[in-house]
Amino acid sequence: MKNPIAGWSDRRIGVLFGAWLVLSIAGSLAICWSDRSLITSVYQRSQQLELTSSSACASCIVSDWNDRRCSDCIHIARRGIWIDTLWFVPAYSTLLALCCFWIGKHAGGSALLAPAALLGWASWSAGLLDWIENAGMLAQLRSHRAAALTGTAANLKWVLVLVISLFVGLAAVRRFLIFCEDRLHGYEDRRRRQGDD
């Protein structure tokens, strides 16, 4: 698999990483801010429909959002889904992809890091699954027939995100240990040279 950022400088990648990280955090906070009004609902998150593959359970969630005591809940849930779709999904999937591509760029000859580019592209596949899931959730606000599709897309997305996140985390730990080892060897070399003087 081709790594699209192989020729980019680390400075450019660092700036983009910072920008996508800020966008991801801001998108997550925007969803939380939007959902704060759902406190009157039993199901207090606009993303609640992703957690079920059951039409009956989806019907309960939407019925609670349509309850008279929660006059705007259905609109608030819809707004949270749209914020997720248009803001958070592109931000987090691109952030994960950038991390994987950067790892692949610095993999050297390590076989352990060979799948980095593949997982980078898979990050955008997770985003695509998230969009399918969100389309299913929006459809469920009118009819609960999309529950199975929504649940399947959500489960596949979470498997991909978990695998990619574990890969990025392990690669970060590996990189940190290499950095520490290099610093230790550099310190020992300096002490040896000082001893020779």
C-alpha positions in Angstrom: 0.0 0.0 0.0 1.2 3.5 -0.9 1.9 5.9 1.9 0.5 9.3 0.8 2.7 11.3 3.2 6.0 9.5 2.6 7.6 12.6 1.1 6.2 15.1 3.6 8.4 16.7 6.3 7.9 15.8 9.9 7.2 19.5 10.6 4.3 19.6 8.1 3.0 16.3 9.6 3.3 17.7 13.1 1.3 20.8 12.2 -1.4 18.7 10.5 -1.5 16.3 13.5 -2.0 19.2 15.9 -4.8 20.7 13.7 -6.6 17.3 13.3 -6.2 16.7 17.0 -7.8 20.0 17.9 -10.6 19.4 15.4 -11.3 15.9 16.9 -11.4 17.2 20.4 -13.5 20.2 19.4 -15.9 17.9 17.5 -16.3 15.6 20.5 -17.0 18.6 22.8 -19.5 20.0 20.3 -21.4 16.7 20.4 -21.4 16.8 24.3 -22.5 20.5 24.2 -25.3 19.6 21.9 -26.4 16.6 23.9 -26.5 18.4 27.2 -30.2 19.2 26.6 -31.0 15.5 26.4 -30.6 15.2 30.2 -34.4 15.0 30.4 -34.3 11.8 28.3 -33.5 8.3 29.7 -31.2 8.0 26.7 -28.9 11.0 27.2 -26.7 10.7 24.1 -27.5 11.4 20.5 -25.3 8.5 19.5 -27.4 6.0 21.6 -28.9 4.4 18.5 -25.5 3.0 17.4 -25.4 0.8 20.5 -28.4 -1.4 19.4 -29.1 -3.8 16.5 -32.6 -4.4 17.8 -35.6 -2.6 16.2 -37.5 -2.9 19.4 -34.7 -1.2 21.4 -34.3 1.5 18.7 -38.1 2.1 18.9 -37.8 2.6 22.7 -35.0 5.1 22.3 -36.8 7.1 19.7 -40.1 7.0 21.6 -38.3 8.4 24.7 -36.9 11.2 22.6 -40.4 11.9 21.2 -42.0 12.0 24.7 -43.9 15.2 25.6 -41.6 15.8 28.6 -38.7 16.0 26.2 -40.1 18.4 23.6 -36.9 19.0 21.6 -35.1 15.7 22.2 -35.6 14.3 18.8 -34.2 17.5 17.2 -31.3 17.6 19.6 -30.5 14.0 18.9 -30.6 14.7 15.1 -28.3 17.7 15.6 -25.8 15.6 17.5 -25.8 12.9 14.8 -25.2 15.7 12.2 -22.3 17.2 14.2 -20.8 13.7 14.4 -21.3 13.1 10.7 -19.9 16.4 9.4 -17.3 17.3 12.0 -16.1 14.5 14.3 -16.0 11.6 11.9 -13.7 13.2 9.3 -11.5 14.6 12.0 -10.9 11.5 14.1 -10.5 9.2 11.0 -8.0 11.5 9.4 -6.1 11.9 12.7 -5.8 8.1 13.0 -4.8 7.8 9.3 -2.1 10.5 9.8 -0.7 8.6 12.8 -0.5 5.4 10.9 1.0 6.9 7.8 3.6 8.7 10.0 4.5 5.4 11.7 4.8 3.8 8.3 7.1 6.6 7.1 9.5 5.9 10.0 9.1 2.1 10.1 12.4 1.5 8.4 12.9 -2.2 7.9 10.7 -3.3 10.8 8.2 -6.0 9.9 6.1 -5.1 12.9 5.3 -1.7 11.4 4.7 -2.9 7.9 0.9 -2.7 8.1 1.0 1.0 9.0 0.0 2.2 5.5 -2.8 -0.4 5.3 -4.2 0.7 8.7 -3.9 4.3 7.6 -6.3 3.6 4.7 -8.4 1.4 7.1 -8.9 4.5 9.3 -10.8 6.2 6.5 -12.8 2.9 6.1 -13.8 3.3 9.7 -15.0 6.8 9.0 -17.0 5.5 6.0 -18.6 2.8 8.3 -19.3 5.6 10.8 -21.1 7.6 8.1 -23.2 4.5 7.2 -24.0 4.1 10.9 -25.0 7.7 11.2 -27.2 7.5 8.1 -28.8 4.5 9.7 -29.4 6.4 12.9 -31.0 9.3 11.0 -33.2 6.8 9.2 -34.2 5.2 12.6 -35.6 8.6 13.8 -38.4 7.9 11.3 -38.5 4.1 11.0 -36.7 1.4 13.0 -36.0 -0.9 10.1 -32.3 0.3 9.8 -31.4 -1.0 13.3 -29.6 -4.1 12.1 -27.6 -2.2 9.4 -26.7 0.6 11.9 -25.6 -1.9 14.6 -23.5 -3.9 12.1 -21.8 -0.8 10.7 -21.1 0.4 14.3 -19.6 -2.9 15.4 -17.3 -3.1 12.4 -16.3 0.5 12.9 -15.4 -0.1 16.6 -13.4 -3.2 15.7 -11.4 -1.2 13.2 -10.9 1.8 15.5 -9.8 -0.5 18.3 -7.3 -2.4 16.2 -5.9 0.9 14.7 -5.7 2.6 18.1 -3.9 -0.4 19.7 -1.4 -0.4 16.8 -0.8 3.4 17.2 -0.4 3.0 20.9 2.0 0.1 20.7 4.0 1.9 18.0 4.2 5.0 20.2 5.4 3.0 23.2 8.0 1.3 20.9 9.2 4.7 19.6 9.5 6.0 23.1 11.5 3.0 24.3 13.9 3.5 21.3 14.2 7.2 22.2 15.0 6.3 25.8 17.6 3.7 24.7 19.3 6.1 22.4 19.4 8.7 25.1 20.9 6.2 27.6 23.6 5.1 25.1 24.4 8.8 24.3 24.8 9.5 28.1 27.0 6.4 28.5 29.2 7.4 25.5 29.6 11.0 26.9 30.7 9.5 30.3 33.1 7.2 28.6 34.7 10.1 26.7 34.9 12.2 29.8 36.6 9.3 31.6 39.1 8.9 28.7 40.0 12.6 29.0 
